[in-house]
Amino acid sequence: QVQLVESGGGLVQPGGSLRLSCAASGFNVDLYAIGWFRQAPGKEREGVSCISSKDGSTYYTGSVKGRFTISRDNAKKTVYLQMDSLKPEDTAVYYCAAQAGGQSIDTVRVMCIYGMDYWGKGTLVTVSS
């Protein structure tokens, strides 16, 4: 049974940092692309960043490029999202997601735009002074 559990959310001031973690279980994480998505109140879900299964190629949506960094530790079955220089508009529930395959950056980009098969329950990030 595929399980994804997010942690690391919380309240942070503008300009601050947070690191989200996604602990995966129930599947061979090496063979899955993993992504971070977010949904702010009243807005549609947005793909934030995704990482390929094969070579660790990464995709970022434009608004977070240069501020967020995705990484994966397959041995620990964990994917991270380091978020720096946070802005109030980053406030949202952040979800971890997974989908089998996603070996190329082109495939990962599509997955990040349209969503993945398996989802966690989310963790709330609030950026406010």
C-alpha positions as CSV (number, residue, x, y, z in Angstrom):
1,Q,0.0,0.0,0.0
2,V,1.5,3.3,-1.1
3,Q,1.8,5.8,1.7
4,L,3.2,9.3,1.6
5,V,3.5,11.3,4.8
6,E,4.4,15.0,4.8
7,S,6.0,16.9,7.7
8,G,7.8,20.1,8.4
9,G,5.1,22.7,7.8
10,G,4.4,25.5,10.1
11,L,4.3,29.3,10.6
12,V,7.3,31.3,9.3
13,Q,8.0,35.0,8.7
14,P,8.5,36.4,5.3
15,G,12.1,35.8,4.2
16,G,12.4,32.7,6.4
17,S,13.0,29.1,5.5
18,L,11.3,25.7,6.0
19,R,12.2,22.2,5.0
20,L,9.4,19.8,4.1
21,S,9.9,16.1,4.2
22,C,7.9,13.3,2.5
23,A,8.3,9.9,3.9
24,A,7.4,7.1,1.5
25,S,6.5,3.5,2.2
26,G,4.8,0.6,0.6
27,F,6.5,0.9,-2.8
28,N,9.9,0.9,-4.4
29,V,10.6,4.6,-4.3
30,D,13.6,4.3,-6.7
31,L,11.1,3.6,-9.5
32,Y,8.8,6.6,-8.8
33,A,8.9,10.3,-9.7
34,I,8.0,12.3,-6.6
35,G,6.5,15.8,-6.6
36,W,5.4,18.6,-4.3
37,F,2.2,20.3,-5.0
38,R,0.4,23.1,-3.1
39,Q,-3.1,24.5,-2.9
40,A,-3.9,27.9,-1.4
41,P,-7.4,28.8,-0.2
42,G,-9.6,29.6,-3.2
43,K,-7.0,28.6,-5.7
44,E,-6.4,25.6,-7.9
45,R,-3.7,23.0,-7.0
46,E,-0.3,23.9,-8.4
47,G,2.7,21.7,-9.1
48,V,5.6,23.3,-7.2
49,S,8.5,21.0,-7.9
50,C,9.1,17.4,-9.1
51,I,12.1,15.1,-9.3
52,S,12.6,12.2,-11.6
53,S,13.0,8.6,-10.6
54,K,16.2,7.8,-12.6
55,D,18.7,10.6,-12.5
56,G,17.2,13.1,-10.1
57,S,16.3,15.6,-12.8
58,T,14.2,18.4,-11.4
59,Y,11.4,20.7,-12.4
60,Y,10.3,23.9,-10.7
61,T,7.4,26.1,-11.4
62,G,8.5,29.6,-12.2
63,S,7.4,31.4,-9.0
64,V,9.7,29.2,-6.9
65,K,12.8,28.9,-9.1
66,G,15.9,30.0,-7.2
67,R,14.1,29.8,-3.8
68,F,13.0,26.2,-3.5
69,T,15.2,23.0,-3.8
70,I,13.9,19.5,-4.2
71,S,16.0,16.5,-3.3
72,R,15.6,12.8,-2.7
73,D,17.3,10.2,-0.5
74,N,16.2,6.8,-1.8
75,A,18.0,5.0,1.0
76,K,15.8,6.8,3.5
77,K,12.7,6.7,1.2
78,T,12.4,10.4,1.8
79,V,12.0,13.5,-0.5
80,Y,12.7,17.0,0.7
81,L,11.6,20.4,-0.3
82,Q,13.9,23.2,1.0
83,M,12.0,26.4,0.9
84,D,14.0,29.7,1.3
85,S,13.1,33.3,1.0
86,L,9.5,32.5,1.7
87,K,6.8,34.9,0.7
88,P,3.2,35.3,1.9
89,E,2.0,34.0,-1.5
90,D,3.7,30.7,-0.7
91,T,1.1,30.1,2.0
92,A,-0.7,26.9,1.2
93,V,-1.2,23.2,2.0
94,Y,1.7,21.4,0.5
95,Y,1.2,17.8,-0.7
96,C,3.6,15.1,-1.6
97,A,2.7,12.9,-4.6
98,A,4.2,10.0,-6.4
99,Q,3.9,8.2,-9.7
100,A,5.6,5.2,-11.2
101,G,8.0,6.0,-14.0
102,G,9.0,9.6,-14.6
103,Q,12.5,8.8,-15.8
104,S,12.9,11.8,-18.1
105,I,12.6,15.5,-17.3
106,D,10.0,15.9,-20.0
107,T,7.8,13.2,-18.4
108,V,8.4,14.7,-14.9
109,R,7.4,18.2,-16.2
110,V,4.0,16.8,-17.5
111,M,3.5,15.0,-14.2
112,C,4.2,18.2,-12.3
113,I,1.6,20.1,-14.3
114,Y,-1.2,17.5,-14.4
115,G,-0.7,15.7,-11.1
116,M,0.4,12.2,-10.0
117,D,-1.3,9.0,-8.9
118,Y,-0.7,8.8,-5.2
119,W,-1.0,11.6,-2.7
120,G,-0.3,12.4,0.9
121,K,-2.6,14.3,3.2
122,G,-0.7,17.5,3.2
123,T,1.1,19.9,5.6
124,L,0.2,23.5,6.1
125,V,2.7,26.2,5.4
126,T,1.8,29.7,6.6
127,V,4.1,32.7,5.7
128,S,3.1,35.7,7.7
129,S,4.5,38.4,10.0
